[in-house]
Amino acid sequence: MKRIYMFGEGTAEQKNLLGGKGANLSQMKKMGVPVPAGFTVTTEMCNAYYENGGKNSPELIADIKEYVERLEKETGKAFGDAENPLLVSVRSGARVSMPGMMDTILNLGMNKTVLQGMIEKTGNARFVWDSYRRLIQMFGEVVREVEYKAFDDILEGVKEKKGYELDVEMTAEDWQEVSEGFLAVYEKEIGEPFPEDPMEQLYQAVDAVFRSWDTPRARVTGFTIRLTIPLERRLTCKQWPLGIPVKTPERASYLPVTQKPVNAKFLVNFYSMHKVKTSLREFVHPSHSMNSAIKNLIYTKNSLTS
C-alpha cells in the first residue's frame, strides 16, 4: 500500500485519495509548474487513524521519515539544520474546498538552533523571532490545545508595557520577549518543554491535523455544504519558503457564505450559542487575528440571515 505521494507522483484525478490540493499540486508538478516541494499523506491513512482509535501505524511513521528525507534531498535543505534549514507547513484538506476550516501549522521545523542560524542567514532578527512565536502559538493551540488567551495575554502584555497599539510596532527584542513568554506558557500548560526535535514536531502535527477533522467547525462546515457522506481526508506537508515573511491574511469569511446551508437559522444559532471551551476560537484558525475573525463571523451571520 502506498501511504504517501510526493508532489508529482499523483494526478488531478486522484482527489478522493489525495484531496483537492494534493491532487492538483501533483498535477501541476507533472506539468512543470514550479510548485514548492512537498508530499501528501493519503485519505486512507487518515481513515486508518480513526479506525485505529486515534493512532498512526508504525508503518506510516516510518514512511513519513522516509519522505522527509526525500524532501530534504529535493530541496537541498535539512530538518533542524542551522545553516540551511527545511521549514514546512502541515495542512489538511478534502476533495472539496473548505477554506479556513481545518487546522494548519506553519514554520514547522524551527527550534533554538535553527532560529539562530536563520537570524545569521537573513540578517532579519525581527522576522525570525516573529516566525518562531507563530510556530509556538500554532503548535500550542492546534497540536496541544493550549488556550488562545494564554498566548494572547503575553502578546498584549508586551504591547501594553511598550505602549504599542499595533503588532507592526514590535521590534526584534519585543518578539524575542514574546517568544520566550510563549515557551514558558507552553511548558506550564503542557508540563514539558516545547519540542526541539523537528521530526517530533512533525509527528505530533500529523496527529493534530487528523484530529482536526472531528472538531465542531469541521463538522459544521461539512453540514453547510450539504455533504451526506463522510469527508475524505488527507494531509499535505509542503516546504515553507525561507525568507518570505509570514503574513496574517485578512481572508474571506471562514464560512462558505456563497453556499446556503440546509438550515441557516440553525447554523447561526450554533455559532452564537454552542458552548465550547473557547467559543469563537474553536471555529477560527489560530494564525488569523481575533478582530478579523469577529468581523468575518458577523459578515457571515448577516449573509445567512439576509
Buried (B, 14 or more C-beta within 10 A) or exposed (E): EEBBBBBBBBBBEBBBBBBBBBBBBBBBBBEEEEBBBBBBBBBBBBBBBBEEEEEBEEEBEEBBEEBBEEBBEBBEBBBBBBEBBBBBBBBBBBBBEBBBBBBBBBBBBBBEBBBEBBBEBBEBBBBBBBBBBBBBBBBBBBBBEBBBEBBEEBBEEBBEEEEBEEBEEBEBEBBBBBBBBBBEBBEEBBEEEBBEEBBEBBBBBBBBBBBBBEBEBBBBBBBBBEEEEEBBBBBBBBBBEBEEEBEEEEEBBBBBBEEBBEEBEEBBEBBEEEEEEEEBBBBBBBBBEBEBBEEBBEBBBEBBEE
